[in-house]
């Protein structure tokens, strides 16, 4: 059985690791299992590049639901990611006038709670990449995925190399996915291209000392104003820091003074993207400083006084697709559902995709026999994967849009309505927050186990 994964980013590597863990237990020894990951970027196909390079830039938050997935995958990997990031116990919500208006937990409902981890995207990718054999990843530029009802799907290459057939092709190739065109039936054209949401981000890393000795431990600070948004907080701990005394993932016990890096980022409204060749970073810097010049926060003033901007990050989302799979081809991560960054769920939803897909494939392939062939087992798994995952991601996308709109330009009335909304959400008991209960209390791995147990029970097992 041959499985091809297109894309060696976070979703592609995690999908490989889950499949590698679960599928050998589901297939008889007589059926060999082969994996290939195709990646068009040289650096992502190689191991041992300099950490901190721009291979996978910026920082990301792994929410508790995503960390549960990592722990299910590999306890050692989970601990390594937590150790290299910074555990965030709460979000400090502030306004441009310097007032703290709310404090939201960044934890789940377990006891003890699992906290959100803020980590360099590069470091997280490195942790995953170290677990993948070098010869599994092949540098190649995929031009098309061809599939049909009565034939195995196959990969076509931009350099006209010989096509490669597979039993299953997984598109983990991001918001501009080539594999997506096969799933949506578009062929060489893309009738559902990525959507620019009219929001752009800038950001970077700064010494953690910028935050000062009195910065609240476990806090990520999010500040909203009339002309944009700016967040900052510790991002990773010093390598030599002894974390054993603080317990596993207990941000409330880890002082920010142990961090050696902090991250800042700002999101603002931009109706039209400039051509790449025409980006004036000095002008972007000047506009950034002007937008935040009246923010009454000394840390923000220090950031904008010493800022260096050499990249912008437009917010692209994947349009709602009619399906994520077709003819033994399936999409995961941003290829299926790139979310606004305000969701805080990009990485975590990619992790959930990987776990659910692998669990379902293992379950249905385990049932394969002369009456149920491998191809049928794959088809059943992909159908159930879409049915289980799509409604959850769509609800998260709706919430992300609301949060993203709070980062756009506002008049005075809109600005103060935003502050009131944040304050009101902060004073409500957490048990009344249906979104948190849905996001962190309804873990997909558990949902899959419940579904499969019910299915087995229905068969009389």
Buried (B, 14 or more C-beta within 10 A) or exposed (E): BBBBBBBBBBBBBBBBBBBBBBBEEBBEEEEEBEBBBBBBBEBBBBEEBEEEEEBBBBBBBBBBBBBBBBBBBBEEBBBBBBBBBBBBBBBBBBBBBEEBBBBBBBBBBEEEBBBBBBBBBBBBBBBBBEBBEEEBBEBBEBBBBBBEEEEBBBBBBEEEEEEBEBBBBBBBBBBBBBBBBBBBEEEEEBEBBBBBBBBBBBBBBBEBEBBEEEBBBBBBBBBBBBBBBBBBBBBBBEEEBEBEEBEBBBBBEBBBBBBBBBBBBBBBBBEEEEEEEEEEEEEBBEBBBEBBEEBBBEBBBBBBEEBEBEBBBEBBBBBEBEBBBBBBBBBBBBBBBBBBBBBBBBBBBBBBBBBBBBBBBBBBBBBBEEEEEBBBBBBBBBBBBBEBBBEBBEEBBEBBBEBBBBBBBBEEEBBEEBBEBBBEBBEEEEEEBEEBEEBBEEBBBEBBEEBBEEEEEEEEE
